[in-house]
Amino acid sequence: MMYSSRRKPVLYFKEERKFLSGKCTIYKLFGLCMVLLLVSLLWLQLSCSGDMSATLHEDIRPHQRPPLPPPPPCPADTQASALDDPSWGPHKLALIIPFRERFEELLVFVPFMHTFLNKKKIRHKIIVINQVDHFRFNRASLINVGYLESGNDTDYLAMHDVDLLPQNDALDYGFPEDGPFHVASPELHPLYHYKTYVGGILLLTKKHYTMCNGMSNRFWGWGREDDEFYRRLRKAELQLFRPSGITTGYKTFKHIHDPAWRKRDQKRVASQKQFKVDPDGGLTNLRYQVESRQELTISGAPCTVINTQLECDQNETPWCLLG
């Protein structure tokens, strides 16, 4: 049988209609398309993620992950490492601070001096002798206590005011083998310029301090104990040394004491003024009690605080109490 050519499309449509005539076929086709679409998107996402991850890793390695530097040693570690370093020398300094109620200055002094001495490779320990009794301040007796309590691991001492900070790295805090070394000399101290002045900062070997029998215990209140100690140095025939080649003049030290805020006890009675030399007093007649001992760290700097009660013979020195 012959068929018209125009019927072929009709037969084709009839077959296509038959193919699509099954129940829910259109929904199955739509679902298949959606599955294919999701698979394609998933593949594309994984492919992009892999490329981005590789790129990020390449960027992070050179720029965001540098090797970490070793942590800087804390001051205590610096002191510990110095024990095995011969460049620090064999000697150890006892930095003695006569102290009472000047906490603001102490918070500045301890970390400053610890850093200063470490920079100069001076083995040291900072000893704060804190007067806790009800008598007037006695700087000389507190220094005597510091000498006796400094321990056998130190061989020289610094009598050091808490309000005086060295500003010149050329200042020598080394072992004063030849004789007492007055760091805060009259031509450098910001306040006191007379020739016989030996206060502020004075370095001595323990042997030399013993030769002087320490300092006099008769000076209650502020001042004059260092003038009497100058006469002890001369009596012991010890030569006094001072810095040379320091060009910073009166700016060599920073004086952090505020006289308007904390006034010194300068009251003197007649009997206190009459004597200039104490021939017998010193280490041999010092009387005191250690109330407690505390190991502290101030801004990473270690120090020892020795709370001390001085004793006063009011028949000998009635001016230890304010009348």
BELSULKA-V82506 format. One record per backbone hydrogen bond with DSSP energy under -0.5 kcal/mol. CO is the residue of the C=O (numbers start at 1). NH is the residue of the N-H. E is the energy in kcal/mol with one decimal. If there is no record, write none. Layout:
BEGIN
CO&NH&E, CO&NH&E
END
This chain:
BEGIN
4&7&-1.7, 5&8&-0.8, 7&11&-2.8, 8&12&-2.6, 9&13&-2.5, 10&14&-2.3, 11&15&-2.5, 12&16&-2.6, 13&17&-2.5, 14&18&-1.8, 15&19&-2.4, 16&20&-1.8, 18&21&-0.8, 19&22&-0.5, 22&25&-1.3, 24&28&-1.7, 25&29&-2.2, 26&30&-1.9, 27&31&-2.3, 28&32&-2.2, 29&33&-2.1, 30&34&-2.0, 31&35&-2.2, 32&36&-2.3, 33&37&-2.3, 34&38&-2.4, 35&39&-2.3, 36&40&-2.0, 37&41&-2.2, 38&42&-2.4, 39&43&-2.3, 40&44&-2.2, 41&45&-2.4, 42&46&-2.5, 43&47&-2.0, 44&48&-2.1, 45&49&-2.5, 46&50&-2.0, 47&51&-1.6, 48&52&-2.6, 49&53&-2.6, 50&54&-2.0, 51&55&-2.1, 52&56&-2.8, 53&57&-2.5, 54&58&-1.9, 55&59&-2.0, 56&60&-2.7, 57&61&-1.9, 58&62&-0.9, 59&63&-1.3, 60&64&-1.5, 60&65&-1.3, 74&78&-2.1, 75&79&-2.1, 76&80&-2.1, 77&81&-2.9, 78&82&-1.5, 79&83&-0.7, 80&83&-1.1, 81&84&-1.0, 82&85&-1.3, 84&86&-0.7, 85&88&-1.7, 86&89&-1.6, 88&123&-0.5, 92&155&-1.9, 92&156&-1.3, 93&95&-0.7, 93&125&-1.8, 94&96&-1.0, 94&158&-2.4, 95&97&-0.5, 95&127&-3.1, 96&98&-0.6, 96&160&-2.2, 97&129&-2.5, 99&131&-2.5, 102&106&-1.9, 103&107&-2.3, 104&108&-0.8, 105&109&-2.9, 106&110&-2.2, 108&112&-1.5, 109&113&-3.0, 110&114&-2.2, 111&115&-2.0, 112&116&-2.5, 113&117&-2.7, 114&118&-2.0, 115&119&-2.2, 116&120&-1.2, 117&122&-2.6, 118&121&-1.3, 121&123&-0.6, 123&93&-2.9, 125&95&-2.4, 125&127&-0.5, 126&128&-0.5, 126&304&-2.8, 127&97&-2.8, 127&129&-0.7, 128&130&-0.9, 128&306&-3.1, 129&99&-2.5, 129&131&-0.6, 130&132&-0.6, 130&308&-3.4, 137&221&-3.4, 138&142&-1.9, 139&143&-2.0, 140&144&-2.2, 141&145&-2.3, 142&146&-2.4, 143&147&-2.3, 144&148&-2.1, 145&149&-2.3, 146&150&-0.6, 147&150&-0.8, 151&154&-0.8, 155&206&-1.8, 156&94&-2.5, 157&204&-2.2, 158&96&-2.3, 158&160&-1.0, 159&202&-1.5, 161&164&-1.0, 163&165&-0.5, 163&256&-2.3, 165&254&-2.8, 167&169&-0.5, 168&171&-1.7, 171&173&-0.5, 175&177&-1.8, 180&182&-0.5, 180&241&-2.9, 181&183&-1.1, 181&203&-2.9, 182&243&-0.7, 183&185&-1.6, 185&188&-2.1, 185&189&-2.6, 191&193&-0.5, 194&197&-1.6, 199&201&-1.8, 200&161&-2.4, 201&183&-0.9, 201&184&-1.5, 202&159&-2.8, 203&181&-2.4, 204&157&-2.9, 205&209&-2.1, 206&210&-2.0, 207&211&-1.9, 208&212&-1.1, 209&214&-2.4, 210&213&-1.6, 213&283&-2.1, 218&220&-1.1, 224&228&-1.8, 225&229&-1.6, 226&230&-1.6, 227&231&-1.1, 228&232&-1.2, 229&233&-2.1, 230&234&-1.7, 231&235&-2.3, 232&236&-2.3, 233&238&-2.6, 234&237&-1.4, 241&182&-3.2, 245&247&-0.6, 248&251&-2.0, 249&252&-1.6, 252&167&-3.4, 252&168&-0.6, 253&255&-0.6, 254&165&-2.3, 254&256&-0.7, 257&259&-0.7, 258&261&-0.7, 258&262&-2.6, 264&266&-1.2, 265&222&-3.7, 269&272&-0.7, 269&273&-1.1, 270&273&-0.7, 270&274&-1.0, 271&275&-0.5, 277&279&-0.7, 282&285&-0.8, 283&286&-0.7, 287&311&-2.1, 289&291&-0.7, 289&309&-3.0, 292&307&-2.1, 294&296&-0.7, 294&305&-3.1, 296&303&-2.4, 297&299&-0.6, 298&301&-1.7, 300&302&-0.5, 301&298&-2.9, 303&296&-2.7, 304&128&-3.4, 304&306&-0.6, 305&294&-2.8, 305&307&-0.7, 306&130&-1.9, 306&308&-0.6, 307&291&-2.6, 307&292&-1.2, 308&132&-2.8, 308&133&-0.6, 308&310&-0.6, 309&289&-2.2, 312&314&-1.0, 313&316&-0.9, 313&317&-2.9, 317&320&-1.7, 318&321&-1.3, 320&136&-2.7
END
